[in-house]
Amino acid sequence: MSGAGRVHIIGAGLGGLSAAVRLTEAGRQVTLYEAGAQAGGRCRSYVDEVLGCRIDNGNHLLLSGNNRALAYLATIGAGDSLAGPQGAVFPFFDLMTNERWTVRPNRGPLPYWLLDPRRRVLDSRLGDYPSALKLAFAKPTDTVAALFAAKPLLYRRFWAPLAVSVLNTQPNEAAARLLWPVLRETFGRGAAYCRPLIAAEGLSESFVYPALAWLQARGGEIRFGARARTIRYDHSRATSIRLTGETIELGPHDQVVVAVPPTVAATLVPGITVPTEFRGILNAHFRLGVTAPEVSILGVVGGATEWIFRHGDLVSVTISAAEKLLGYNGAGLASLIWHEVARALKLDGDTMPPWRIIKEKRATFAQTPEQIKLRPPTQTAWRNLVLAGDYIDNGLPVTIEGTIRNGEAAARVLLR
Ligand SMILES: Cc1cc2nc3c(=O)[nH]c(=O)nc-3n(C[C@H](O)[C@H](O)[C@H](O)COP(=O)(O)OP(=O)(O)OC[C@H]3O[C@@H](n4cnc5c(N)ncnc54)[C@H](O)[C@@H]3O)c2cc1C
């Protein structure tokens, strides 16, 4: 593209990578500056020395209706790198009652699965479900508990686990409004759009390494250990980026994408508002030494464990909005979680396999009505600088899908 300058992208998480991919596709030259030694940010995999295998920093669940995430994977040549159960099946186990059930939406948008008690939440009634439509009309101040706690069974077995896992915020403070677009685009369109998916090999193997290779093959530059310290501005545009030990002067047509977490963005870009509260996610990994024939996902209610992923010879557990547990030591947490896992998967609870606990203390910002008001838009006061990343305002929860949409939105604004 003649006359177009280089795009300097600060941060090589999925926000920066997805912006880089779309800009490169449109013919722009990009340089990514990543403070760390590797890309992927909060969505990456690595070899764990205790377990002796690759694990993800946190289990990441996608749904087959996450269309921009799937489009991103297709572009970078990793379209077949996700795995999951054969269909849209969500088995659950209740630790308090020892009961099991499987939620199984049908094909197509008409939810006739709700007519079949064997396909819906155990002991729930058909009349419990129309209340889902309250989400479409939720006020900005409504929490998930305010809308649904009046029907305690469905709340405990469906709305609360859904809210805490999608919004990483306890349902009594989670903004209900963010759930509606997720339900509409996945469960609301039928089974083909709500099949659960995880990275088959690892998050980096799906979302990060193929993107880096794709960008480099097209002239994209990636600089690791390159932490942006400050950005200088004149009255209308960003003019330079200061890294540790080096300053990048921006040419008249150069542009910038700031794709770092919100607290860092606030130090680089004056005058923006950003969310200020965060919630942690706890992951427990157990290496069983016995390989499962296929990927399976189990929802758990009535205990600490929320989701169990079984993949290869690993069993991995996710607990979102886990502030109450983050202060406990790893061994205590591993033992508590293993006993729940053993019951849920009918394994021998007395013999705990090798384990690893990972605490991501600032996994996402707290998706409360107050905090979502602080999400900034993509565009800034500077005409050659835009924002990307999961916290940018798009009406969606903080997920891979939302992050990729924000990266693409940043690219679109710069290409205009
Ligand atoms: C444990 C966990 C579980 C999750 N589970 C799910 C899930 O199940 N499903 C789902 O869809 N989403 C999930 N998410 C959310 C998803 O991972 C994030 O929303 C997404 O990865 C955020 O990407 P990002 O690019 O906005 O930010 P980041 O990944 O934080 O990337 C920002 C990058 O900027 C770099 N950086 C920071 N400061 C500077 C600087 N000054 N200069 C240069 N570089 C800098 C960082 O090193 C980092 O690489 C989960 C997140 C976590 C942590």
The ligand as an SDF file (V2000), in Angstrom:
LIG
                    3D

 53 58  0  0  0  0  0  0  0  0999 V2000
   -6.2600  -18.1030   33.5320 C   0  0  0  0  0  0  0  0  0  0  0  0
   -7.0660  -17.5130   32.4130 C   0  0  0  0  0  0  0  0  0  0  0  0
   -8.1260  -18.2220   31.8970 C   0  0  0  0  0  0  0  0  0  0  0  0
   -8.8690  -17.6980   30.8300 C   0  0  0  0  0  0  0  0  0  0  0  0
   -9.8680  -18.4300   30.3140 N   0  0  0  0  0  0  0  0  0  0  0  0
  -10.4830  -18.0290   29.1870 C   0  0  0  0  0  0  0  0  0  0  0  0
  -11.4160  -18.8780   28.5400 C   0  0  0  0  0  0  0  0  0  0  0  0
  -11.7180  -19.9740   29.0160 O   0  0  0  0  0  0  0  0  0  0  0  0
  -11.9800  -18.4500   27.3860 N   0  0  0  0  0  0  0  0  0  0  0  0
  -11.6660  -17.2420   26.8260 C   0  0  0  0  0  0  0  0  0  0  0  0
  -12.1770  -16.9310   25.7390 O   0  0  0  0  0  0  0  0  0  0  0  0
  -10.7980  -16.3940   27.4460 N   0  0  0  0  0  0  0  0  0  0  0  0
  -10.1940  -16.7530   28.6080 C   0  0  0  0  0  0  0  0  0  0  0  0
   -9.2830  -15.9310   29.2130 N   0  0  0  0  0  0  0  0  0  0  0  0
   -9.1160  -14.5490   28.7210 C   0  0  0  0  0  0  0  0  0  0  0  0
   -8.0670  -14.3820   27.6090 C   0  0  0  0  0  0  0  0  0  0  0  0
   -6.9190  -15.1290   27.8550 O   0  0  0  0  0  0  0  0  0  0  0  0
   -7.6610  -12.9130   27.5570 C   0  0  0  0  0  0  0  0  0  0  0  0
   -8.8170  -12.1200   27.4390 O   0  0  0  0  0  0  0  0  0  0  0  0
   -6.7350  -12.5800   26.3900 C   0  0  0  0  0  0  0  0  0  0  0  0
   -5.6850  -13.4970   26.2910 O   0  0  0  0  0  0  0  0  0  0  0  0
   -6.1790  -11.1640   26.6140 C   0  0  0  0  0  0  0  0  0  0  0  0
   -5.3180  -10.8070   25.5510 O   0  0  0  0  0  0  0  0  0  0  0  0
   -4.7180   -9.3290   25.4690 P   0  0  0  0  0  0  0  0  0  0  0  0
   -3.9020   -9.2820   24.2440 O   0  0  0  0  0  0  0  0  0  0  0  0
   -5.7920   -8.3310   25.6520 O   0  0  0  0  0  0  0  0  0  0  0  0
   -3.8100   -9.1600   26.7760 O   0  0  0  0  0  0  0  0  0  0  0  0
   -2.5010   -9.9590   27.2350 P   0  0  0  0  0  0  0  0  0  0  0  0
   -2.6320  -11.3860   26.9480 O   0  0  0  0  0  0  0  0  0  0  0  0
   -2.2750   -9.5600   28.6570 O   0  0  0  0  0  0  0  0  0  0  0  0
   -1.3490   -9.3810   26.3080 O   0  0  0  0  0  0  0  0  0  0  0  0
   -0.6890   -8.1730   26.5620 C   0  0  0  0  0  0  0  0  0  0  0  0
    0.7860   -8.3260   26.1670 C   0  0  0  0  0  0  0  0  0  0  0  0
    1.4260   -7.0730   26.3560 O   0  0  0  0  0  0  0  0  0  0  0  0
    2.7060   -7.3030   26.9000 C   0  0  0  0  0  0  0  0  0  0  0  0
    3.1190   -6.0530   27.5600 N   0  0  0  0  0  0  0  0  0  0  0  0
    2.7390   -5.5590   28.7440 C   0  0  0  0  0  0  0  0  0  0  0  0
    3.3270   -4.3610   28.9700 N   0  0  0  0  0  0  0  0  0  0  0  0
    4.0840   -4.0890   27.8860 C   0  0  0  0  0  0  0  0  0  0  0  0
    4.9050   -2.9970   27.5210 C   0  0  0  0  0  0  0  0  0  0  0  0
    5.0500   -1.9270   28.3110 N   0  0  0  0  0  0  0  0  0  0  0  0
    5.5670   -3.0430   26.3280 N   0  0  0  0  0  0  0  0  0  0  0  0
    5.4430   -4.1210   25.4930 C   0  0  0  0  0  0  0  0  0  0  0  0
    4.6540   -5.1990   25.8140 N   0  0  0  0  0  0  0  0  0  0  0  0
    3.9640   -5.1700   26.9860 C   0  0  0  0  0  0  0  0  0  0  0  0
    2.5010   -8.4670   27.8550 C   0  0  0  0  0  0  0  0  0  0  0  0
    3.7300   -9.1080   28.1330 O   0  0  0  0  0  0  0  0  0  0  0  0
    1.5310   -9.3340   27.0460 C   0  0  0  0  0  0  0  0  0  0  0  0
    2.2100  -10.2590   26.2160 O   0  0  0  0  0  0  0  0  0  0  0  0
   -8.5560  -16.4030   30.3180 C   0  0  0  0  0  0  0  0  0  0  0  0
   -7.4940  -15.6810   30.8630 C   0  0  0  0  0  0  0  0  0  0  0  0
   -6.7520  -16.2170   31.9000 C   0  0  0  0  0  0  0  0  0  0  0  0
   -5.6210  -15.4200   32.4640 C   0  0  0  0  0  0  0  0  0  0  0  0
  1  2  1  0
  2  3  1  0
  2 52  2  0
  3  4  2  0
  4  5  1  0
  4 50  1  0
  5  6  2  0
  6  7  1  0
  6 13  1  0
  7  8  2  0
  7  9  1  0
  9 10  1  0
 10 11  2  0
 10 12  1  0
 12 13  2  0
 13 14  1  0
 14 15  1  0
 14 50  1  0
 15 16  1  0
 16 17  1  0
 16 18  1  0
 18 19  1  0
 18 20  1  0
 20 21  1  0
 20 22  1  0
 22 23  1  0
 23 24  1  0
 24 25  2  0
 24 26  1  0
 24 27  1  0
 27 28  1  0
 28 29  2  0
 28 30  1  0
 28 31  1  0
 31 32  1  0
 32 33  1  0
 33 34  1  0
 33 48  1  0
 34 35  1  0
 35 36  1  0
 35 46  1  0
 36 37  1  0
 36 45  1  0
 37 38  2  0
 38 39  1  0
 39 40  1  0
 39 45  2  0
 40 41  1  0
 40 42  2  0
 42 43  1  0
 43 44  2  0
 44 45  1  0
 46 47  1  0
 46 48  1  0
 48 49  1  0
 50 51  2  0
 51 52  1  0
 52 53  1  0
M  END
$$$$
